[in-house]
Amino acid sequence: MRHLRYLDAVGSAGSVTQAAVALGLSQPSLTAQLRRIEQVLGAPLFDRGRHGARPTTLGRVLLPHAREVLAALDELGRAMRGVRALPRTPMLRVGARSTVLASRFCEVVGEVFGDRLIDLTVLDRQAPCLDALASGLVDLVLHVDFPGRETVPPPGTRLAVVGLEPVFVLLPESHPAAARAEVDLLDLADLTWLLWASGDDEMNRHLVAECAKAGAGAIAIREFDQLVAAQLIRRGDPVVFPVQAFTSGVSLPGVVRPLRGSPLRVRHVLLWPADGIAAEHVEQVRDKLIDTYRAMVPDHGRVPGWWTANPGWLGS
């Protein structure tokens, strides 16, 4: 790098003598350095005479690249000095359940806590989530719960509601209910419900309770991974798959329909230790999450127009 700076100085000054002054070197010392560089490269870089130092063909090729490298190094140095100048703040440890909204969680938290590094942990099951909060392993969690099974925060933990989101259903195109704009839970009484194998039992209990309330009786629930579920739906098997109201970008066969009255729903909540981050910062995160969800509706909502026709829900 020092050699590149010598070459840049000579090329900019057009004179070895003037470059030596700018670099704080003696003229003989800089001349000796140039000779060593040219010996390594195997050809002269400057024509040196009484009119100064003019780049040779090799010099004209080398100088722009040398200056580009030096500019990048200078930028790197400024960036490193900027990092060293930052106040020493602890890392913010956040957790989230795997939802489409959670995919924007770190972005939102970063806007509120711009001076802190963020470490994300996926907490898809409620019990480990509450344990992580109680033991101080996380500073803030975005999670979900279900009607009748609302989260009870551990002692010393606070909860703020972000909003309610409907659960839609994915059906094989061949099922009669797929032709309707809305579907009743009773219409699905003859189907087997498919749930992700990675989920916990909270959604299962919510589904069983709502189907019993609707008069559908006992229902069959099977856990599948995504590939198997997609194959069963594509084949037209008598199955139904509850899906988030927002698409995650993963394409699945079948048709998505809302449930009349939205009996299946999730509640997005924020949880944090009471002696941890300030409540006003959590409020800012919550407000930004609500704004983010609303902004995602046009591109990610599985049922266009649903939020306009159903006020009061997150995103409407």
Secondary structure by P-SEA (a helix, b strand, c coil): caaaaaaaaaaaaccaaaaaaaacccaaaaaaaaaaaaaaacccccccccccbbbcaaaaacaaaaaaaaaaaaaaaaaaaaaaacccccbbbbbbcccccccaaaaaaaaaaccbbbbbbbbccaaaaaaaaaacccccccccccccccccccccbbbbbcbbbbbbbbbcccccccccccccccccccbbbbccccccaaaaaaaaaaaaaacccbbbbbbbcaaaaaaaaaacccbbbbbccccccccccbbbbbccccccccccbbbbbcccccaaaaaaaaaaaaaaaaaacccccccccccccccccccc
